[in-house]
């Protein structure tokens, strides 16, 4: 593959702590990494509701649990039981009145877990008193009080869903995250982000120029990216909250953004300032550069491991683009992909155990993952679309990617085992190069 083709491809496609009972907080109830894992059956009742003000509850007893169901469904890990199958009253009257729960009624319909709650609304806030039960054991797993402003109901439902996932899997999930991506309108682009559940699409930049390779900082406060807004490629870091931008790399030739270091103090770059595309580390505060690679091949798309000790990248030193890893100082380079003639866009899982990438299969790009030794290859997508630019969720259990079929491009999410694909956003513009944020608190 020619150097010119690879570079042009890159440019053109551009609340309070929970109160847990029975020591449940330390126990992982469900091993979702097991090969025999099946979706977790859970019954979620409508919450009882009352008002302590002149305001009406406005159906919060239904709205909030329905939002919890939607959030849990997005993970692909839960079987949300239909409330028409409930043998007990669908409302959470038992939890509100302290009446004993007939656990046998819930095991009969196939539930392993039961969520009940009550909602109180006053003039300033909404208060939710939530109980999660292990039905098969007949015990309370947690009871927690949640508070939210009246106009921010989603904060309650996301917090409840996150706590359910935490108690059952020992991981809080990806509910409080965003996905940034490049939106292309003709020859011009800008950065946008959207919530994990597909809500609240917002613009980040208004440059109306070519933008490629966005990357989140580890604290979620900034995005680094390459922009052509000044007529030539340069790397910028933009503060998401106040909109300020800092130009950190603007050398002759290519300035292509890579990932942040785990501590957020350094940024990986691909630069061609000395004639060949090589990998560098940039110290963000001092703008000091350190060169990592030095050969006649093209080295691009660097991605730091979560412990900061290794870097995955793409090189054509073997004759075609393949995934390599090396130590963070540039030593001990090792090729890890051998299947396929074109593999690129590596993304290291936050769990450190897998590297996702795109590979060409039957003239279509598909999403794969492999461990850092190059073993246990897994193909995650196998449809007729071009699936590109994978990026891991903070939990390491989901991957976002861009999917193009004909002239339509959409952002999709899939579980790390290749199951539960869903469309995050699809509109009249071309959405490409998605990258998943860290968790927001």
Helices and strands as residue ranges (DSSP letters): H 3-12, E 19-20, G 24-26, E 40-44, E 48-51, H 60-74, E 78-80, G 83-85, H 93-97, H 103-108, E 113-121, E 125-134, E 139-149, H 153-169, E 178-185, E 188-195, E 202-203, E 211-216, E 222-227, E 234-239, E 245-249, E 255-260, E 266-271, E 278-283, E 289-291, E 299-304, E 310-315, E 322-327, E 334-335, E 343-348, E 355-361, E 364-370, E 378-379, E 386-392, E 398-405, E 408-415, E 422-425, E 430-436
